[in-house]
Structures are given as structure tokens and as C-alpha cells.
Amino acid sequence: MLKALLTDIDGTITNSSRRLDTEAVELIRSLADQGIIVVLASGNAPCFMEALCKMIGTQGSFIAENGGVFRVGYAGKLHVQGDQAEVLRALELLQDHYRKEGMELELFSPTYRFADLAFARTVPVEEVRSILRDQPVQVLDTGYAIHLQSKGINKGTALVALAPELGLVPADFFAIGDSLNDIEMLRTAGIGAAVANAHPAIKAGAQYTAEKEYGKGFVEAIKKYYPYFLAR
């Protein structure tokens, strides 16, 4: 029996151009209208996630910044996990390194983030990891941006913290994603699924992998497990 849906955004309910799949959006709205809790999860900043919740038509709960921030409902408190101060120190070290090489990192919405920091994938992620190997941060490559985050923080840890505020446990959730930053939430949820365009490591850890890619794969997976939601 499933009581809630936890879904990644980019690459999961979008198409290859990062545009929302309209069929996926309609299906999410249908689930929400039936009282099934829908939680959106992403590496994006909280302000982006709030706007997306309203546009899609969910109840307002989200996980942002790859698990560094979460909120339950539109009126809920913004919970911040991790230490952005240590992330800022790591970023400064990284910026100093690349400035010496005549490069400037392109930051994504730094003033709107509370836990992690993200920048464009204009530098090799393994090089970033090497430069920051002695720093207390983790380096995440979502395929859309490189993120610096406190160690031990991910979408899975956010799910563990968020679920009780909804009166649920992680096993009540159906989670679906495509990128490496989705691994922990798929493992933590009751059922974890992947779309066909997912990273091989995601597919290996998922209980179901859709035959279709992107938003069409999301729709396929939800329709397969739809009876489990109805059984509630």
C-alpha cells in the first residue's frame, strides 16, 4: 500500500529539453486530487520548488537542494539540513583555484540557497572532487549542475525527516528518479523506480525500471503501481 509519491524533476517528469511533460503533470494532479500526497524533490532552490508546486498543482511539500532543505505544505516551516558555512569555505577554495587559472565559476542562485551551492558544469567534476578532497563536503554531479553539500545529506535523509511531519514513514512512499543524486531516496522509499534514461546505478537499485524515457517513463511507472495507491 502506497500513500505518497516522491518524484525528482529534471530528467524524470520533464522531456530531454527539460520541459515539463504535460501527461506527467496531469497524472500528478490527478493523484493529488485523490488525496495522495505528492512531494517534489530536486537540486533546485526552495523558491523554484515552491513555484513548481503551485504550477503543477501539488499540496506544497518539497525537498530542495538535494536534501539540504525540505518543507511540508505551503504553510510549513523551511527545514535546513547541513552546514552552508562549510560549503561556502569549500566554494571559496575552489574559486581561488580556478581564478588563478583565469576561470570564473558560474553560480546558480547562490543568494536563494540555504544548504548547498551549485554551479555550471564547466569544469571536470572529478577535478573539483580532487581540489576539495580534504574539505568536509561532498561533490554531486546531477547532470545539470555541480553541487557542493555537507556530507551525509541527501534526498534520502530528507525523506526520513519529512515523512513523520506528514504522519507517514518512508516505506509509505513511491519514489522515482533518474540521476545519481536520487539513489538514496529510491533506497529509502517503500518502492523505488527509475525511468529508462536513468543512470545505470539508479536502474540497478530500483525495484522497477520503465521502458520509456523521461516523463513518459514516469507515467508508465505510476500507471503500473497505481493499484497500490488505490489500496490505501
C-alpha positions as CSV (number, residue, x, y, z in Angstrom):
1,M,0.0,0.0,0.0
2,L,1.4,3.4,-1.0
3,K,0.3,6.7,0.5
4,A,2.6,9.2,-1.2
5,L,4.6,10.0,-4.3
6,L,8.2,11.4,-4.2
7,T,9.5,12.4,-7.6
8,D,12.6,14.0,-9.0
9,I,12.0,16.8,-11.5
10,D,14.7,17.2,-14.3
11,G,15.0,14.1,-16.4
12,T,12.1,12.4,-14.6
13,I,8.9,14.4,-15.2
14,T,10.5,16.5,-18.0
15,N,11.5,15.7,-21.5
16,S,15.1,15.7,-22.8
17,S,14.9,19.5,-23.2
18,R,14.0,20.0,-19.5
19,R,10.4,21.0,-20.4
20,L,7.7,19.5,-18.1
21,D,5.9,16.6,-19.7
22,T,2.2,17.6,-19.8
23,E,1.0,14.0,-19.3
24,A,3.2,13.6,-16.2
25,V,1.8,16.8,-14.8
26,E,-1.8,15.8,-15.4
27,L,-1.1,12.5,-13.7
28,I,0.4,14.2,-10.7
29,R,-2.6,16.5,-10.4
30,S,-4.9,13.5,-10.6
31,L,-3.1,11.8,-7.7
32,A,-3.1,15.0,-5.6
33,D,-6.8,15.5,-6.3
34,Q,-7.4,12.0,-4.9
35,G,-5.7,12.8,-1.7
36,I,-2.4,11.1,-2.4
37,I,0.5,13.2,-1.1
38,V,2.9,14.4,-3.7
39,V,6.4,15.6,-2.8
40,L,8.7,17.1,-5.4
41,A,12.4,16.6,-5.0
42,S,15.2,18.4,-6.7
43,G,18.6,20.1,-6.5
44,N,16.9,23.4,-7.2
45,A,16.4,26.2,-4.7
46,P,13.4,26.4,-2.5
47,C,11.8,29.4,-4.2
48,F,11.9,27.5,-7.5
49,M,10.3,24.4,-5.8
50,E,7.5,26.4,-4.3
51,A,6.6,27.9,-7.7
52,L,6.8,24.5,-9.3
53,C,4.4,23.0,-6.6
54,K,1.9,25.7,-7.4
55,M,2.2,25.4,-11.2
56,I,1.9,21.6,-11.1
57,G,-0.8,21.5,-8.5
58,T,0.6,19.6,-5.5
59,Q,0.0,20.2,-1.8
60,G,3.2,22.2,-1.5
61,S,5.6,19.8,0.1
62,F,9.1,19.6,-1.4
63,I,12.7,18.5,-1.0
64,A,15.2,21.1,-2.4
65,E,18.9,21.5,-2.7
66,N,19.4,17.7,-3.0
67,G,18.0,17.1,0.5
68,G,19.6,20.1,2.2
69,V,16.1,21.8,2.6
70,F,12.6,20.5,2.9
71,R,9.1,21.8,3.6
72,V,5.8,20.2,4.4
73,G,2.8,22.1,2.8
74,Y,2.7,25.7,1.7
75,A,2.4,27.0,5.3
76,G,5.1,24.7,6.6
77,K,8.4,25.7,8.1
78,L,11.5,25.6,5.9
79,H,13.8,23.0,7.4
80,V,17.5,23.3,6.6
81,Q,19.9,20.4,7.0
82,G,23.7,20.6,6.7
83,D,26.0,23.5,7.2
84,Q,26.3,26.0,4.4
85,A,29.2,27.8,6.2
86,E,31.5,24.8,5.5
87,V,30.1,24.7,1.9
88,L,30.9,28.4,1.5
89,R,34.5,27.8,2.7
90,A,34.9,25.0,0.2
91,L,33.5,27.1,-2.6
92,E,35.9,29.9,-1.8
93,L,38.8,27.5,-2.0
94,L,37.5,26.2,-5.4
95,Q,37.0,29.7,-6.7
96,D,40.5,30.8,-5.7
97,H,41.9,27.7,-7.6
98,Y,40.1,28.5,-10.8
99,R,40.6,32.2,-10.7
100,K,44.4,31.6,-10.7
101,E,43.7,29.7,-14.0
102,G,41.7,32.7,-15.3
103,M,38.3,31.0,-14.9
104,E,35.2,32.1,-13.0
105,L,32.6,29.6,-11.8
106,E,29.0,30.3,-12.9
107,L,27.0,30.0,-9.7
108,F,23.3,29.1,-9.8
109,S,21.0,31.2,-7.5
110,P,23.5,31.4,-4.6
111,T,21.5,34.0,-2.6
112,Y,18.4,31.8,-2.7
113,R,20.1,28.7,-1.3
114,F,20.3,27.7,2.4
115,A,22.3,24.5,2.5
116,D,24.2,23.7,-0.7
117,L,25.7,25.7,-3.5
118,A,25.6,24.9,-7.2
119,F,27.5,26.0,-10.3
120,A,27.6,25.2,-14.0
121,R,29.3,22.0,-15.3
122,T,32.1,24.0,-17.0
123,V,34.8,22.2,-15.0
124,P,35.5,18.5,-14.6
125,V,33.7,17.1,-11.6
126,E,36.5,14.7,-10.7
127,E,38.9,17.7,-10.7
128,V,36.5,19.5,-8.3
129,R,36.5,16.5,-6.0
130,S,40.3,16.3,-6.1
131,I,40.6,20.0,-5.1
132,L,38.1,19.6,-2.3
133,R,39.2,16.2,-1.1
134,D,40.2,17.5,2.3
135,Q,37.1,19.5,2.8
136,P,34.1,18.3,4.8
137,V,31.8,18.5,1.8
138,Q,30.5,16.2,-0.9
139,V,30.5,17.0,-4.6
140,L,27.4,16.0,-6.5
141,D,27.0,15.9,-10.3
142,T,23.3,15.9,-11.1
143,G,23.9,16.0,-14.8
144,Y,22.6,19.6,-14.8
145,A,24.9,21.2,-12.3
146,I,27.7,20.5,-9.8
147,H,26.6,20.9,-6.2
148,L,28.6,21.3,-3.0
149,Q,26.8,19.8,0.0
150,S,27.5,18.8,3.6
151,K,28.5,15.2,3.9
152,G,25.7,12.8,4.8
153,I,22.9,15.0,3.4
154,N,20.8,13.7,0.5
155,K,17.3,13.2,-0.7
156,G,17.0,10.1,1.4
157,T,17.9,11.7,4.7
158,A,15.4,14.5,3.8
159,L,12.7,11.8,3.2
160,V,13.4,10.3,6.7
161,A,13.0,13.7,8.3
162,L,10.0,14.8,6.2
163,A,7.8,11.7,6.4
164,P,6.9,11.9,10.1
165,E,5.7,15.5,9.6
166,L,3.2,14.1,7.1
167,G,2.2,11.3,9.5
168,L,3.9,8.8,7.4
169,V,7.0,6.6,7.3
170,P,9.5,6.3,4.3
171,A,8.0,2.9,3.4
172,D,4.7,4.7,2.5
173,F,6.4,6.4,-0.4
174,F,6.8,5.5,-4.1
175,A,10.0,7.3,-5.3
176,I,11.1,7.8,-8.8
177,G,14.2,9.4,-10.3
178,D,17.0,9.3,-12.9
179,S,20.2,10.8,-11.6
180,L,22.9,9.7,-9.1
181,N,21.5,12.2,-6.5
182,D,18.3,10.1,-6.5
183,I,19.9,6.8,-5.3
184,E,19.3,7.4,-1.6
185,M,15.7,8.4,-1.9
186,L,14.9,5.3,-4.0
187,R,16.6,3.1,-1.4
188,T,14.8,4.8,1.5
189,A,11.3,4.7,0.0
190,G,9.0,1.7,0.1
191,I,9.3,1.3,-3.7
192,G,12.0,2.9,-5.9
193,A,11.6,3.3,-9.6
194,A,13.7,4.6,-12.4
195,V,12.9,6.0,-15.9
196,A,14.7,4.5,-18.9
197,N,17.1,7.4,-19.3
198,A,18.3,6.9,-15.7
199,H,22.0,6.4,-14.7
200,P,22.9,2.7,-14.7
201,A,23.5,2.8,-10.9
202,I,19.9,4.1,-10.4
203,K,18.5,1.3,-12.5
204,A,20.5,-1.3,-10.6
205,G,19.0,-0.1,-7.3
206,A,15.4,0.4,-8.5
207,Q,12.7,-2.1,-8.0
208,Y,11.2,-1.2,-11.4
209,T,12.7,0.5,-14.4
210,A,10.4,1.9,-17.0
211,E,10.8,1.0,-20.7
212,K,10.2,4.6,-21.7
213,E,12.4,7.7,-21.0
214,Y,11.8,10.9,-19.1
215,G,8.2,12.0,-18.4
216,K,6.7,9.1,-20.5
217,G,8.6,6.7,-18.3
218,F,7.3,8.4,-15.2
219,V,3.7,8.0,-16.5
220,E,4.4,4.3,-17.3
221,A,5.8,3.6,-13.8
222,I,3.0,5.4,-12.0
223,K,0.3,3.6,-14.0
224,K,2.0,0.2,-13.2
225,Y,1.8,0.9,-9.4
226,Y,-1.4,2.8,-9.5
227,P,-3.4,0.0,-7.8
228,Y,-1.0,0.2,-4.8
229,F,-2.1,3.8,-4.3
230,L,-5.7,2.9,-4.6
231,A,-5.3,0.2,-2.0
232,R,-4.9,2.8,0.7
